[in-house]
Structures are given as C-alpha cells and as structure tokens.
C-alpha cells in the first residue's frame, strides 16, 4: 500500500480515539494524528507534484561520454584521466557496463588528451547528462616548485546511446545513404602507419557535416560498428538539444544554464571541495566525488533543481 494511503488509513483509525473518555488516550491520539497529518502533508507536497512532470524520453538510454583536455597542458590531460576514472567508478557502482571506446594519451605520456567512454545500462544517460560542459580543476602541479596553484580545464560531452544497428534507427536519425564511409590505415603518433591493413574507419554525415573517426580496434568491422554508435549518439543528442530549445524558448536562462560552453563545475584540490556553478552547490569531500560515490550527491541536487524548474514551467503553462 502506498505511503499516503497508509497514513490516511491510520488517521481514520485514530479519529475515534480523539473523543475517548480517557484523557491520556485522547492526548496520545491527538499527538499521533498530528504526526500522521504532518507526514501525509510532506509526502503529498513532494510526491504528487512530480507526477505532473512529463517522464524523461531518454530514461532507457545508455550513454557515451566524450572527454577532451582543454587549457593547461599536462595538467589538463591529467585531469581528463581523473574524470575518466571518476565516471567509470560511478558507472560501475550503479551496475552499468563500462567500455573505453577510444583513448589518446598525451604526447608527454602524462594523462589523457581525449577519450570516449561508453556506459551501457538503463538510466545511464539521465544520470550522466548533467556532466556536459567545461570542468575546471585548481591544484598545484607536481612539477610546480613554488607551490603556485594552476587552473586547467576539460570539456565533457554526454550523448544518449540507443542500441541500434547501422541504418536501422527507429528514430529516423539518419538515412544510411547520407553517410559517407571511408576506410584507411590506422595511424599512430607522428602520423606513421601502425598496421598494413585498412582497419580505420571515418564516417561523415553529409547533411550535418558530423564526422566520426575510429581506429582503436584491429578489425575494420569493429571500428565501423563503434563509429556508427558514436554517430547515432551525436545525431540523437542534436535532436534532443533542438527539442529542448524549441520547448523552452520562453526560458532562455534555463537553456543557457545547460550550455556546454559554460563552466559548470570546479574541483579545488587545496580546499578539498567541488562546486557546481549551475546551482551554486558545494560538496566538501573532493575525494568522495573523484572516487565516484560522491558524484551522485551532485547529480541528485541537479536533478532536483531541474524538476523544480520543470514543475514551474508546467504550472505556468
């Protein structure tokens, strides 16, 4: 039985006791009914409004997380490695499957220049969607002798992933005839060929100009499948972004708040804190966030803020 029904039944059951001839019994009944009414009111105010919010159209989607080092040289690349590990641990804690599709190490050998991670599991996209944007790290590099704090950045893009085969998208994301497929030899650092077969694949979606290259696998077939996965994710993300813009044209501030070009979060090593600037939310446990388990606290705060804005939008029509 739902909580509100249990509370209602308990209130009805205690009502006759309010007129009991025993003063002690009346007092106990009054106290219990007051507590039940308070619990029922709280439950209704938090649960029922959420029923008015349209369900997420991406609740069943997996996610693709793209990370790219920004300003800061080696420190930015090391930060990408930190974020990659954080998202991986957070995904595994939720029971989702994690696969690093592609990863390019920094030229110096320290950190990751860019990477693409696939997180498979229902609800993965809705959990990680809030990570899109510019993340900033403030810390003292190991090579900094003066102890000066450096600021570096990393760009994160989270894309929805639906399990489709190339050209069979149920959401009509693309026509296979509009995708230009090129094969070539995989290349390593400095541009040299790393194998003698044409295993690398590059896809170009002609109508949008979106390009995806994949060469991490030795098999051309595997690279092709992965490239189509990323292409589908980018096109689906483009579609959802357009729908969001169209639906919330009267709420420009909310749309700007989700703009990937904006700084969304700061990780401060010296103070041991993480601050999400979109909702001015700070958690003073940097280590827990980086280990993945603390990331959920920030995610829940962002979701509450999103739901509150969506509720306000519904009420205003």
C-alpha positions in Angstrom: 0.0 0.0 0.0 1.4 3.5 -0.9 2.6 5.6 1.9 -0.1 8.3 1.5 -2.8 5.6 1.7 -1.3 4.1 4.9 -1.2 7.5 6.5 -4.8 8.2 5.6 -5.9 4.9 7.0 -4.1 5.5 10.2 -5.6 8.9 10.6 -9.1 7.5 10.1 -8.4 4.7 12.7 -7.2 7.2 15.3 -10.1 9.7 14.8 -12.5 7.9 17.3 -9.8 8.0 20.0 -9.9 11.8 20.0 -13.2 11.6 21.9 -12.2 8.8 24.2 -13.2 9.4 27.8 -9.7 8.7 29.0 -7.7 11.9 28.9 -4.4 10.1 28.4 -5.7 8.2 25.4 -7.1 11.4 23.9 -3.7 13.0 24.3 -1.9 10.1 22.7 -4.3 10.0 19.8 -4.0 13.8 19.3 -0.2 13.6 19.2 -0.3 10.6 16.8 -2.8 12.2 14.5 -0.7 15.4 14.4 2.4 13.4 13.4 0.4 11.5 10.7 -1.0 14.6 9.2 2.4 16.2 9.1 3.9 13.1 7.4 1.0 12.9 4.9 1.3 16.6 4.0 5.0 16.3 3.5 4.6 13.2 1.3 1.9 14.8 -0.8 3.9 18.0 -1.3 6.9 16.1 -2.6 5.4 13.2 -4.4 2.3 14.4 -6.1 3.8 17.5 -7.9 6.4 15.2 -9.5 3.6 13.3 -11.2 2.8 16.4 -13.2 6.4 16.4 -14.7 6.5 14.6 -18.1 8.6 11.4 -17.9 12.1 11.5 -19.4 12.1 10.5 -23.0 15.7 9.2 -22.5 15.2 7.2 -19.3 16.1 3.9 -21.1 19.2 5.2 -22.9 22.8 4.3 -22.3 25.4 7.0 -22.5 28.6 8.0 -24.4 30.9 10.3 -22.5 33.4 12.3 -24.5 36.3 14.0 -22.7 38.8 16.4 -24.1 41.7 18.2 -22.4 41.3 22.0 -22.5 43.7 24.7 -21.4 46.5 23.7 -19.0 48.8 21.4 -21.0 49.8 18.3 -19.0 47.6 19.2 -16.0 44.5 19.3 -18.3 45.4 15.9 -19.6 45.9 14.5 -16.1 42.5 16.0 -15.2 40.9 14.1 -18.1 42.4 10.9 -16.6 40.9 11.8 -13.2 37.4 12.4 -14.7 37.6 9.2 -16.8 38.3 7.2 -13.7 35.6 9.1 -11.7 32.9 8.3 -14.3 34.0 4.7 -14.7 33.7 4.1 -10.9 30.4 5.9 -10.7 29.0 3.8 -13.5 30.2 0.5 -12.0 28.7 1.5 -8.7 25.3 1.7 -10.4 25.9 -1.7 -12.1 26.4 -0.4 -15.6 28.9 -1.8 -18.1 31.8 0.5 -18.9 34.0 0.4 -22.1 36.5 2.9 -23.1 35.9 3.1 -26.9 38.9 5.3 -27.7 41.7 6.9 -25.7 44.5 9.1 -26.9 47.4 9.6 -24.5 49.0 13.0 -24.1 52.2 13.4 -26.1 54.3 13.8 -22.9 53.0 10.4 -21.6 51.3 12.1 -18.7 47.5 12.0 -18.8 44.9 11.6 -21.5 44.4 14.0 -24.4 40.9 12.8 -25.2 38.8 9.8 -24.7 35.4 8.3 -25.4 33.7 6.1 -22.9 30.5 4.0 -23.4 28.3 3.3 -20.4 25.7 0.7 -21.0 22.7 0.4 -18.8 19.1 1.7 -18.4 19.2 5.2 -17.0 22.9 5.9 -17.6 22.3 8.9 -19.9 19.9 10.5 -17.5 22.4 10.1 -14.7 25.4 11.5 -16.6 23.6 14.1 -18.8 24.4 16.8 -16.2 28.1 16.3 -16.7 28.2 18.1 -20.1 30.1 21.3 -20.0 33.5 22.7 -19.1 35.0 21.3 -15.9 37.8 23.2 -14.1 40.5 22.0 -11.8 42.6 24.1 -9.4 45.6 22.4 -7.9 49.4 22.6 -7.6 51.1 20.5 -10.3 53.8 18.0 -9.1 56.4 19.9 -11.1 55.5 23.3 -9.6 58.2 24.1 -7.1 56.8 27.5 -6.0 53.5 25.9 -4.9 51.5 28.1 -7.2 48.0 26.9 -7.9 47.3 26.2 -11.6 43.9 26.3 -13.3 43.2 23.7 -16.0 40.0 22.7 -17.9 38.5 19.7 -19.6 35.4 19.6 -21.8 32.8 16.9 -21.3 30.0 16.0 -23.7 27.5 13.3 -22.7 25.5 11.8 -25.5 22.4 9.5 -25.4 23.0 6.0 -26.8 20.3 3.8 -28.1 21.0 0.2 -29.2 20.6 0.4 -33.0 22.2 -1.3 -35.9 23.7 0.9 -38.6 20.9 2.3 -40.8 18.1 0.8 -38.8 17.4 3.6 -36.4 13.8 3.5 -35.2 14.0 7.3 -34.5 15.0 8.1 -38.1 18.2 9.8 -37.0 19.8 9.3 -40.4 19.5 7.7 -43.8 22.3 5.3 -44.5 22.6 6.8 -47.9 23.6 10.1 -46.3 26.6 8.6 -44.5 29.9 8.6 -46.3 32.1 5.7 -45.2 35.9 5.9 -45.7 38.5 3.2 -44.7 42.2 3.8 -44.3 45.2 2.5 -42.4 45.3 3.3 -38.8 47.9 5.9 -37.8 49.9 6.4 -34.7 51.8 9.2 -33.1 53.6 11.4 -35.7 51.3 10.2 -38.4 53.1 6.9 -39.1 51.0 3.9 -40.2 50.6 1.4 -37.3 49.3 -1.5 -39.4 49.3 -2.7 -43.0 45.5 -3.2 -43.4 42.9 -0.6 -43.8 41.2 -1.0 -40.4 40.5 2.6 -39.6 37.0 4.0 -40.4 35.8 7.5 -40.9 32.1 8.4 -41.2 30.7 11.7 -42.4 27.0 12.5 -42.1 26.7 14.7 -45.2 23.6 16.7 -44.2 25.1 17.9 -40.9 28.8 17.6 -41.5 29.3 15.5 -38.4 32.4 13.3 -38.7 33.4 10.3 -36.6 36.8 8.5 -36.8 37.6 5.2 -35.2 40.8 3.2 -35.3 41.3 1.7 -31.9 40.3 -1.9 -33.0 42.3 -4.0 -35.4 39.1 -5.1 -37.1 37.6 -2.7 -39.6 34.2 -4.2 -38.8 34.5 -3.4 -35.1 35.7 0.1 -35.8 32.8 0.6 -38.2 30.2 -0.5 -35.6 31.7 1.7 -33.0 31.8 4.7 -35.4 28.1 4.2 -36.2 27.3 4.1 -32.5 29.0 7.4 -31.9 27.4 8.9 -35.0 24.0 7.8 -33.8 24.6 9.2 -30.3 25.7 12.6 -31.7 22.7 12.8 -34.0 20.3 11.8 -31.2 21.9 14.4 -28.9 21.5 17.0 -31.7 17.8 16.1 -32.0 17.2 16.3 -28.2 19.1 19.6 -28.0 16.8 21.1 -30.7 13.7 19.8 -29.0 14.8 21.3 -25.7 15.4 24.7 -27.4 12.1 24.6 -29.1 10.2 23.5 -26.0 11.8 26.0 -23.7 12.1 29.0 -26.0 10.5 31.1 -23.3 13.1 30.1 -20.7 16.3 31.3 -22.2 18.1 31.3 -18.9 17.4 27.6 -18.3 18.7 26.7 -21.7 21.9 28.8 -21.2 22.4 27.1 -17.9 22.9 23.8 -19.7 25.1 25.3 -22.4 28.2 23.1 -22.8 30.4 26.2 -23.5 29.9 27.4 -19.9 32.0 26.4 -16.9 29.8 24.0 -15.0 32.0 22.8 -12.1 35.2 23.5 -10.2 37.4 20.9 -8.4 39.6 22.6 -5.9 42.3 20.3 -4.5 43.7 22.7 -1.8 40.2 23.2 -0.2 39.0 19.7 -0.9 35.8 20.9 -2.4 33.7 20.6 -5.6 31.4 23.4 -6.6 28.7 23.1 -9.3 28.2 26.6 -10.6 24.8 26.0 -12.2 23.0 25.7 -8.9 25.8 27.1 -6.6 26.1 23.7 -4.9 29.3 22.8 -3.0 30.3 19.4 -1.5 33.3 19.5 0.8 34.5 16.0 0.0 36.6 16.1 -3.2 37.9 12.6 -2.6 34.5 11.0 -2.4 33.5 12.7 -5.7 36.6 11.6 -7.5 36.0 8.0 -6.2 32.6 8.1 -7.9 30.3 7.6 -5.0 30.1 11.3 -4.1 29.1 12.2 -7.6 25.6 11.0 -7.0 25.1 13.7 -4.4 25.7 16.4 -7.0 23.6 14.6 -9.6 20.6 14.4 -7.2 20.9 18.2 -6.5 21.0 19.0 -10.2 18.0 16.7 -10.8 16.0 18.4 -8.0 16.8 21.8 -9.5 15.8 20.5 -13.0 12.5 19.0 -11.6 11.6 22.2 -9.8 12.2 24.3 -12.9 10.1 21.8 -15.0 7.4 21.9 -12.4 7.3 25.7 -12.5 7.1 25.5 -16.3 4.1 23.1 -16.1 2.3 25.4 -13.6 2.8 28.4 -15.7 1.5 26.6 -18.8 
